[in-house]
Amino acid sequence: MDSGRFLLGDWVVDVAAHRIERGDTVVVLEPRPMAVLVEFCRHSNEVLTADALLEACWPGQTYSDNPVHKVIAGLRRALQDSASTPRYIETIRKQGYRVIAPIRVLSDQGPRSLNGAWRGKSPFCGLEPFDTEHASVYFGRDAAVKKLHAHLEGQWERGHPLVVLLGPSGSGKTSLVRAGLVPAMLAGSATGSARLRACAVTTMDLGALDETGPWQALARALLDWEVAGTPILSGHSVASLTEVLRGQSDELLRQLQAGLRPQHDAGPPLLVLDRLEGLFQAAAGIDVLAFLNCVERLVRSRLMLVLAVCRNDFYPSLACHRLLMHDKEHGAHMDLAPPDADAITQMIRLPARAANLSYGYDASGLNRLDDRLCADAMQAGDALPLLQYTLQALYLKREPGNELTWAAYDELGGLEGAIGSRAEAILADLPGAQQNALARLLPRLVALSIEDASPTSRSVTGASLTDDNERALVHALVEARLLVADRVAGVIGFRVAHEALLRRWPRVTAWVAQHRVTLAAREELAPWVRRWQEGLRANALLLPRGTLLWQSGSAVAAVPHLFSGEEQDFVARSLARIKSQTRWRWAASAGAVALAVVAGVAAVRNAQLAKTVSARELQSRRLATFMFGELADQLRPVGKLDLLNSIGEQGLKLLSPTDSRDELAVDTLQRAKALVVIGEVNSTRGKNHIETATVALVRAYDLLVSMGKAPGVDPGEYYKTLGASAFWLGQIAYDAGRMDEASKQMARYREASEQWLRAAPGNPQARAELGYALSSLSSIAMKRAAWDEARRGFEASLALKLAVLADHPGDVEALDAIASARTWLGQLAHIQGQPTQALALYDAAHAVQLRLMTERPGESVRLRDLGVLELRRAEALHALGRGADTVQARQAAVLWLEKATVNGVNNVYWQAERLLAESALLLAKVEAGVSVDQRAALLRRQLAAQNNTKQANLQMRQFAIVQVGLADAEWAAARNDWPAAHDGASAALRELGTLMARQPYLWQGRELQAHAGLLLMRGPAGATAAPSVAEQCASTRETLQPAIDSGQAGIVLEAWLAARVCAGGAAVARTELHQLTAGGYRPRSIQFLTQFKQGATP
């Protein structure tokens, strides 16, 4: 209003031009009278005192009220108003003045009501479309109206005045035309628009055809064209005009031309064919082609404009008709985009203002209902019908004083709540057979989210609807805007318009609760079925023996209608294969029994030998019970090695003897392999099991060393087991922070791998194992901040793994190893201030892991690896200054780790990683301006409950606690609560100081220290009673010095440079700034670094 154009009564007020217009009358106003007029209009229908006007329009000046009276008298003369019988400005005796004329906004749609000009009736339309009479309260679609108007104008100029407006059901197409476009095209000189206008507009609703069909509906529409009360087509009844339309329309065109001749300057008439899809849904016997041929003759006459409005899921039907596809590439089609945040805000606030409605506050008085509505609407997909329905429901529940209350919104259940009762009412109005069809439709329409077991929408194809009742039910739900009909990849489909329907419709929630277990089994089964279908239904891709197969078989048998035909066939074939395998196993067992009988007879005949063999056989049987090497290999990828816990503890007792003189070399090797598995299992179970793991691994290593490379033993198995025992001993030492011991054991691992490669030069496993050993040694170098040494090791490891992949394309282990090496190299690039290179390496590794996860969907380890990779990607994105992408990556990390821990619920390391990821997400959201108070409190409780004492887990727990604290401090800083921000950052530094004293080269810890240091430097001087800014900066510089000496860059280098300048040191040189940013790093404090003056406070 301050710089735009609006209507005051019948005057157009142009604020920027300082003038008012009415018809041919133009009055120029001085700046002061215009300022007073704008102030009046800003407070329409409010009494403004002379003092209030002086303060607003003569700020900082002292006057009597004489200037106000003088200006108002001048305004009355300009508006041709009278003080005794006012129409614009009214004098309220001994109080002041007020504007009483209606005020309306001007736009391409024409004038629209504002500030109480739509009193006494609802400005909201619920689930009904806005109509022409609602034009003055139709907001938020100005850009779409302007675009549609331009499309019509373009087609008029091209000589083919037909435009097809397309969009999903519930997208607001009809409202856009009726309340937006039509008033814009009928607008006179009030808008000052020189664009194409329409002298008359009529609408034909093809979705509401009666038994007379489309011909009479078209005739009625054309007869409704009037200009100044005079019909354009006179002398016809509906019946006679219908006959003319069915026959040759030349006579009609001549009459139309004659009727339009007096209105030549007013523009052509506009015919709107609303809900064009109704034409294609009409009963058999209607000649659609003949009807469209008639419309085509009208279009080609260039005497009228035609606008067809159609759901985009009927696009295949449109494409069958030349008329509707003509000039598509030149603007004859327009797709209606969903409203953005600004548009939704206008839809909520401006109609309420026009109707003199107000939005209430919550109990605290801090949060207003319209803000909540805007946020909820932006989070809901396809929100328009749901939003309008809720706004109308709020209007009906309004309090005295026309307040839409927070309590009423809560009573409705929020934006989503009203939809459940609406759905039930729609269903109750349908015939019983169509109501019963819902039970058949729901299994195809509803899925269960794997992440949180909540119901989500699936798309139902039109071809899958099996009978007329299902089709009628879907049509009714689409018309009620509860389902959305859309066309994706050439297929017509239907989906729930708002997933709130699945959460708020009692009928659906009861159905989901009844079938929750079965739906969960179906979702778990889905990737297996897709894999089977993509693999040409190969038997090798059927479900293996296991829990999922038994659950799926039981579910299909109990409720087959919840599963598609493909899913039922997949489960049946899987069960049949298992039964066949079982029969073969029984046959093999029978043969084994027969062999055992023969062996027993032989043993009796060789009594003395049997005594010795019996003892060996007993030991071998016990050993075989605990070897479980193959079982461990199967359980390792799915993160289920903890199932071997009790076996491992028993096995350690049985396999303890170190004397192997009377033992075959192959038995000794198998005993060592079993001990390695026991060590691997117990190494991940926490501090109480580390001793068991260490004892098992040391005994395995000693057994193998004393045995040597014996004849008859596969050298690959020998060196692989020898290296594995050394690796797990090194991993235990690494996790405990004993780097010297870790280096010693990993060097043994490398030596065993090198010996294996020398014994079998062409063996890809030997080459890959050596690559793993080099990676392990490089990870230790990273712990010691020997970045260059680590890089050389990882690069050598990657080269070995790439060579393996070149020899064996598609090898899963090689691909996995390559992804791991690239992840490590990405970490090094990030640490050394090269986030662009780091992100490229992470993305390459991420693509490989996603491919492997798709091919092997049951492996929990893969899910965990994807989660960790997303964490690394988020670190690089954060360094690049891509805040929104950082939040998205950390959300993905949490989801992947949550999926992994579903199967690995007892894997405390994975649980600790998940909590660390959640704390990182918390910090990223706060930096993006999102409040996370409730989530932070919940995460603190989870961290407090985590009492695992393993060193690596404790470290992640401390980092997570620090990140939650930094999130609190950042949020305090965002609120300008600098004492709280200072306290939070200082507490984080104290917590990190304890941790870094034990492990000074933890690069993640240094980055968190840098983050906290930068936060302290951002605070204003004197905000706290803490030491001076210079002292704080000096402390930060001293803390980060070891990391700088090691070559760490990125945020650590930024904080160190800022601290140096802040503490009174040398200014940042161009070479230092270049070093900081050359790799893509984006400083947070660039202004601080480049403009800070020595001795000043930041």
Buried (B, 14 or more C-beta within 10 A) or exposed (E): BEEEBBBBBBBBBBBEEBBBBBEEEEBEBEEBBBBBBBBBBBBBBBEBBBEBBBEBBBEEEEEEEEBBBEBBEBBBEBBEBEEEEBBBBBBEEEEBBBBBBBBBBBBBBBBBBBBBBBBEEBBBBBBBBBBBEBBBBBBBBBBBBBBBBBBBBBBBEEEBBBBBBBBBBBBBBBBBBBBBBBBBBBBEEBBEBEBBBBBBBBBBBBBEBEEEBBBBBBBBBBBBBBBEEEBBBEEBEBEEBBEBBBEEBEEBBEBBEEBBEEBEEBBBBBBBBBBBBBBBEBEEEBEBEEBBBBBBBBBBBEBBBBBBBBBBBBBEBBEEBEBBBBBEEEBBBBEBEBBEEEBBBBBBBBBBBBBBBBBBBBEEEEEBBBBBBBEBBBEBBBBBBBBBBBBBBBBEBBEEEBBBBBEBBEBBBBBBBBBBBBBEEBBEEBEEEBBEBBEBBBBBBBBBEBEEEEBBBBBBEBEEBEEEBBBBBBBBBBBBBBBBBBBEEEEBBBBBBBBBBBBBBEBBBEBBEEBEEBBBBBBBBBBBBBBBEEEEEEEEBBBBEEEBBEBBBBBBEEBEEBBBEEBBBBBBBBBEBBEEEEEEEEEEEEEEEEEEEEEEEEBEEEEEEBEEBEEEEEBBEBBEEBBBBEBBEEBBBBBBBBBBBEBBBBBBEBBEEEEBEEBBBEBBBBBBBBBBBBBBBBBBBBEEBBEBBBBBBBBBBBBBEEBEEBEEBEBBBBBBBBBBBBBBBBBBBBBBBBBEBBBBBBBBBBBBBBBBBEBBEEBBBBBBBBBBBBBBBBBBBBBBBBBEBBBBBBBBBBEBBBBBBEEBEEBBBBBBBBBBBBBBBBBBBBBBBBBBBBBBBBBBBBEBBBEBBEEBBBBBBBBBBBBBBBBBBBBBBBBBBBBEBBBBBBBBBBBBBBBBBEBBEBBBBBBBBBBBBBBBBBBBBBBEEEEBEEBBEEBBEBBEEBEBEBBBBBBBBBBBBBBBBBBBBBBBBEEEBBEBBBBBBBBBBEBBEEBBEEEBBBBBBBBBBBBBBBBBBBBEEEBBEBEEBBEBBBBBBEBBEBBBEBBBBBBBBBBBBBBBBBBEBEBBEEEBBEBBBEBBBBBBBBEBBEEBEEEEBB
